[in-house]
Amino acid sequence: MYQVKQDFPHLTVSINGGIKTLDEAKAHLMHVDGVMMGREAYQNPGILAEVDRELFGTRTDAPDVVSVIEAMYPYIEHELSQGTYLGHITRHMLGIFQGIPGARQFPPSFE
């Protein structure tokens, strides 16, 4: 993709795949216009607050885990009333526990 950007500098070129750290993202951004961190952001959503701080200079603090879970209550209640299995929702929330000491104890009881 670096070569594509060099050959066609007027195009917006983004790179994707296996980028797990902000240092890797910064290195790529020296050669392309954008970086996608999909899987890492899904598994470790707290990294998004770091992205804002590191790349854009904003002082956005990641919301605390309790606030995130509480914000999900209305959505969860609505989905449960529609017959959605709780585990189909909570499995996508497990990443918010990334990096919290003792977090491995909670996912089994989370469902």
Backbone hydrogen bonds in HBPLUS format (Angstrom, degrees):
<---DONOR---> <-ACCEPTOR-->    atom                        ^
c    i                          cat <-CA-CA->   ^        H-A-AA   ^      H-
h    n   atom  resd res      DA  || num        DHA   H-A  angle D-A-AA Bond
n    s   type  num  typ     dist DA aas  dist angle  dist       angle   num
A0005-LYS N   A0001-MET O   3.01 MM   4  6.30 161.5  2.05 153.1 156.6     1
A0006-GLN N   A0002-TYR O   2.99 MM   4  6.32 153.4  2.06 146.2 154.0     2
A0007-ASP N   A0003-GLN O   2.83 MM   4  6.04 160.1  1.87 152.6 157.8     3
A0008-PHE N   A0004-VAL O   2.84 MM   4  5.92 145.2  1.96 148.3 157.9     4
A0011-LEU N   A0008-PHE O   2.97 MM   3  5.71 165.6  1.99 126.6 131.2     5
A0033-ASP N   A0013-VAL O   2.75 MM  20  5.34 137.5  1.92 151.6 165.7     6
A0034-GLY N   A0013-VAL O   3.19 MM  21  6.41 140.1  2.36 137.5 137.3     7
A0015-ILE N   A0034-GLY O   2.89 MM  19  6.26 149.8  1.99 135.7 140.4     8
A0036-MET N   A0015-ILE O   2.90 MM  21  6.26 151.2  1.98 163.0 170.9     9
A0025-ALA N   A0021-THR O   3.09 MM   4  6.41 159.4  2.13 144.2 150.1    10
A0026-LYS N   A0022-LEU O   2.81 MM   4  6.01 163.9  1.84 152.3 156.1    11
A0027-ALA N   A0023-ASP O   3.02 MM   4  6.21 156.4  2.08 144.7 150.9    12
A0028-HIS N   A0024-GLU O   3.06 MM   4  6.36 159.5  2.10 151.8 156.6    13
A0029-LEU N   A0025-ALA O   2.91 MM   4  6.15 151.8  1.99 149.9 158.6    14
A0030-MET N   A0027-ALA O   3.30 MM   3  5.56 157.4  2.35 103.4 110.1    15
A0031-HIS N   A0028-HIS O   2.85 MM   3  5.54 163.9  1.87 121.8 127.4    16
A0032-VAL N   A0028-HIS O   3.00 MM   4  6.17 143.4  2.13 149.1 159.8    17
A0041-ALA N   A0037-MET O   2.83 MM   4  5.84 160.7  1.87 162.2 168.5    18
A0042-TYR N   A0038-GLY O   2.96 MM   4  6.16 149.5  2.06 149.5 158.4    19
A0043-GLN N   A0039-ARG O   2.94 MM   4  6.15 161.6  1.98 152.6 157.0    20
A0044-ASN N   A0040-GLU O   2.75 MM   4  5.66 139.4  1.92 144.6 156.0    21
A0047-ILE N   A0044-ASN O   3.01 MM   3  5.99 169.3  2.02 131.4 134.4    22
A0048-LEU N   A0045-PRO O   3.05 MM   3  5.79 160.3  2.09 120.2 125.1    23
A0049-ALA N   A0046-GLY O   3.23 MM   3  5.78 139.2  2.40 111.7 119.8    24
A0050-GLU N   A0047-ILE O   3.07 MM   3  5.01 116.0  2.49  92.9 108.8    25
A0051-VAL N   A0047-ILE O   2.88 MM   4  6.23 146.9  1.99 147.8 157.8    26
A0052-ASP N   A0048-LEU O   3.13 MM   4  6.42 163.0  2.16 147.2 149.6    27
A0053-ARG N   A0049-ALA O   3.14 MM   4  6.35 161.1  2.17 144.6 149.7    28
A0054-GLU N   A0050-GLU O   2.76 MM   4  5.84 174.2  1.76 159.6 161.5    29
A0055-LEU N   A0051-VAL O   2.82 MM   4  5.55 164.5  1.84 150.5 155.9    30
A0056-PHE N   A0052-ASP O   3.10 MM   4  5.10 140.3  2.26 118.5 129.9    31
A0058-THR N   A0052-ASP O   3.19 MM   6  5.57 155.9  2.25 133.3 128.8    32
A0068-VAL N   A0064-ASP O   3.14 MM   4  6.50 155.4  2.20 152.3 159.7    33
A0069-ILE N   A0065-VAL O   2.95 MM   4  6.23 166.6  1.97 158.7 161.6    34
A0070-GLU N   A0066-VAL O   2.88 MM   4  6.07 165.5  1.90 153.1 157.6    35
A0071-ALA N   A0067-SER O   2.91 MM   4  6.03 149.5  2.00 142.3 150.6    36
A0072-MET N   A0068-VAL O   3.17 MM   4  6.44 129.2  2.45 138.1 150.8    37
A0072-MET N   A0069-ILE O   3.01 MM   3  5.13 136.7  2.20  99.3 112.0    38
A0073-TYR N   A0070-GLU O   3.19 MM   3  5.36 149.7  2.29 102.9 111.3    39
A0076-ILE N   A0072-MET O   2.87 MM   4  6.04 167.3  1.88 164.5 168.9    40
A0077-GLU N   A0073-TYR O   2.81 MM   4  5.97 172.3  1.81 165.5 167.3    41
A0078-HIS N   A0074-PRO O   2.97 MM   4  6.10 160.4  2.00 145.2 150.8    42
A0079-GLU N   A0075-TYR O   2.91 MM   4  6.13 168.8  1.92 155.3 158.3    43
A0080-LEU N   A0076-ILE O   2.81 MM   4  5.99 162.3  1.85 156.8 161.8    44
A0081-SER N   A0077-GLU O   3.01 MM   4  6.17 152.5  2.09 143.9 151.2    45
A0082-GLN N   A0078-HIS O   3.17 MM   4  6.47 124.9  2.49 137.6 152.0    46
A0082-GLN N   A0079-GLU O   3.03 MM   3  5.02 138.6  2.21  96.3 108.6    47
A0084-THR N   A0079-GLU O   2.97 MM   5  5.32 159.7  2.01 150.9 144.3    48
A0083-GLY N   A0080-LEU O   2.99 MM   3  5.04 160.6  2.03 105.4 110.9    49
A0088-HIS N   A0085-TYR O   2.94 MM   3  5.55 144.6  2.07 116.2 126.1    50
A0089-ILE N   A0086-LEU O   2.94 MM   3  5.46 148.5  2.04 113.6 122.9    51
A0090-THR N   A0086-LEU O   2.97 MM   4  6.25 169.3  1.98 161.4 162.4    52
A0091-ARG N   A0087-GLY O   3.14 MM   4  5.72 154.9  2.21 133.8 138.6    53
A0092-HIS N   A0089-ILE O   3.12 MM   3  5.81 146.1  2.24 116.0 124.2    54
A0093-MET N   A0090-THR O   2.88 MM   3  4.96 155.0  1.95 105.8 114.1    55
A0096-ILE N   A0093-MET O   3.11 MM   3  5.94 158.3  2.16 124.1 129.1    56
A0097-PHE N   A0094-LEU O   3.08 MM   3  5.78 163.7  2.11 119.8 124.9    57
A0098-GLN N   A0095-GLY O   3.03 MM   3  5.29 165.8  2.05 113.2 117.3    58
A0100-ILE N   A0097-PHE O   3.09 MM   3  5.62 161.2  2.13 140.6 139.2    59
A0103-ALA N   A0100-ILE O   3.03 MM   3  5.46 153.3  2.10 143.9 141.6    60
A0105-GLN N   A0102-GLY O   3.16 MM   3  5.90 160.4  2.20 120.5 125.6    61
A0106-PHE N   A0103-ALA O   3.05 MM   3  5.59 149.0  2.15 116.3 123.9    62
A0109-SER N   A0106-PHE O   2.97 MM   3  5.56 125.6  2.27 123.2 136.3    63
A0110-PHE N   A0106-PHE O   3.02 MM   4  5.99 127.3  2.30 149.4 160.5    64
A0110-PHE N   A0107-PRO O   3.04 MM   3  4.74 137.9  2.22  94.4 107.1    65
